[in-house]
Amino acid sequence: MESTVKTPILVDAKSRLSDILVEVSWREIARKYFGKSSSWLYHKLDGIKGDGSEGGFTPAETQQLKESLLDLASRITTAASKL
């Protein structure tokens, strides 16, 4: 009998990011940091796959999203310091 190890998937990203959801251009994050469409990212944020089944961010995608938000934060800080 084979045991299947499931990779944990982050399905509650939208609630974790609720404080910034309307402030960020998710279309630009999808394009710039993932090379994907905005609908792909919105589905991930909603915890679903394109076919409507349960999905979300894989651990690698979660890390990539975290790094993209940290990069954006750094860019905002740099821009603000120039004022």
Phi, psi and chi 1 to 4 in degrees:
 res  aa     phi    psi   chi1   chi2   chi3   chi4
   1 MET       -  126.6 -160.7 -175.7  -57.3      -
   2 GLU   -92.3  136.3 -110.5 -178.7   66.8      -
   3 SER  -100.1  138.7   64.6      -      -      -
   4 THR  -102.0  126.2  -55.1      -      -      -
   5 VAL   -97.9  119.3  176.7      -      -      -
   6 LYS   -87.1  135.4  -74.4 -167.5  166.4 -167.9
   7 THR   -77.3  128.3  -57.2      -      -      -
   8 PRO   -63.0  139.8   16.7  -22.0      -      -
   9 ILE  -122.6  132.8  -66.1  178.6      -      -
  10 LEU   -79.8  110.6  177.1   63.3      -      -
  11 VAL  -108.6   -6.4  -65.8      -      -      -
  12 ASP  -109.3   30.2   64.3  -22.8      -      -
  13 ALA   -58.9  -40.2      -      -      -      -
  14 LYS   -60.2  -43.8 -161.7  171.0 -171.3  177.9
  15 SER   -69.5  -34.7   64.3      -      -      -
  16 ARG   -68.4  -27.4  -67.4 -177.6 -172.7 -158.0
  17 LEU  -103.5   12.7  -61.2  171.0      -      -
  18 SER   -56.1  -31.8   63.0      -      -      -
  19 ASP   -65.5  -25.0 -171.5   44.5      -      -
  20 ILE  -119.5    3.0   62.9  166.7      -      -
  21 LEU   -52.8  -43.4  -82.7  177.0      -      -
  22 VAL   -86.9   -7.6  -63.5      -      -      -
  23 GLU   -93.3  -15.0  -51.7  -64.4  -25.9      -
  24 VAL  -110.6  142.7  172.5      -      -      -
  25 SER   -85.4   94.2  172.0      -      -      -
  26 TRP   -66.6  -26.9  -62.4  103.9      -      -
  27 ARG   -61.7  -44.6  178.9 -179.2   63.8   87.1
  28 GLU   -69.2  -37.9  -73.7  -58.1  -48.5      -
  29 ILE   -64.5  -43.4  -72.5 -175.6      -      -
  30 ALA   -59.3  -44.8      -      -      -      -
  31 ARG   -71.8  -52.5 -176.6 -171.8   61.0   75.9
  32 LYS   -72.0  -44.1  179.3  176.7  178.5  123.0
  33 TYR   -97.8  -23.1  -63.9   99.7      -      -
  34 PHE  -115.2  -17.7  -71.0   93.1      -      -
  35 GLY    67.1   30.6      -      -      -      -
  36 LYS  -123.9  173.3  -56.3  -81.0 -172.1  174.8
  37 SER   -81.7  162.2   67.8      -      -      -
  38 SER   -64.3  -34.8   58.9      -      -      -
  39 SER   -64.7  -35.0   61.0      -      -      -
  40 TRP   -59.7  -47.1  174.2   87.0      -      -
  41 LEU   -68.7  -40.8 -175.1   56.2      -      -
  42 TYR   -62.2  -39.3  -74.0  121.7      -      -
  43 HIS   -62.4  -43.3  -79.7   98.3      -      -
  44 LYS   -61.2  -44.3  -68.3  -75.3 -172.8  172.7
  45 LEU   -62.1  -33.9  -71.9  168.7      -      -
  46 ASP   -82.1   -6.2  -72.8  -27.1      -      -
  47 GLY    76.5   28.2      -      -      -      -
  48 ILE  -130.1  161.0   59.1  172.9      -      -
  49 LYS   -93.1  170.4  -67.1 -179.1 -178.1  175.8
  50 GLY   -58.1  -27.6      -      -      -      -
  51 ASP   -87.6    2.5   63.6    3.5      -      -
  52 GLY    93.3   -9.4      -      -      -      -
  53 SER   -76.1  168.3   62.9      -      -      -
  54 GLU   -65.2  135.3 -174.3  174.8  -61.5      -
  55 GLY  -155.2 -157.0      -      -      -      -
  56 GLY   149.8 -162.0      -      -      -      -
  57 PHE   -86.3  131.3  -69.2   98.3      -      -
  58 THR   -71.1  166.8   64.8      -      -      -
  59 PRO   -56.1  -39.6  -29.2   37.1      -      -
  60 ALA   -66.4  -41.6      -      -      -      -
  61 GLU   -67.4  -36.4  -68.5  166.4  -21.0      -
  62 THR   -61.1  -44.7  -59.5      -      -      -
  63 GLN   -64.0  -41.4 -176.7   61.9   34.0      -
  64 GLN   -63.7  -40.4 -169.8  171.6   -4.0      -
  65 LEU   -64.9  -43.1  178.5   59.1      -      -
  66 LYS   -58.9  -46.8 -180.0  178.7  179.2  176.4
  67 GLU   -65.2  -36.1  -69.9  170.4    6.4      -
  68 SER   -66.6  -39.8   69.2      -      -      -
  69 LEU   -69.1  -37.4  -68.4  173.0      -      -
  70 LEU   -65.7  -38.6  -70.5  170.2      -      -
  71 ASP   -64.0  -44.8  179.4   60.6      -      -
  72 LEU   -61.6  -41.7 -178.4   58.2      -      -
  73 ALA   -61.2  -41.5      -      -      -      -
  74 SER   -64.5  -42.3  174.0      -      -      -
  75 ARG   -64.8  -38.4  -68.9  171.3   43.5 -141.6
  76 ILE   -66.0  -43.4  -69.9  170.2      -      -
  77 THR   -61.2  -43.4  -60.9      -      -      -
  78 THR   -62.8  -44.6  -61.8      -      -      -
  79 ALA   -63.1  -42.2      -      -      -      -
  80 ALA   -64.6  -36.1      -      -      -      -
  81 SER   -69.4  -17.3   69.0      -      -      -
  82 LYS   -82.9   -7.6  -67.0  177.2 -178.3  177.2
  83 LEU   -81.8      -  -63.3  177.4      -      -
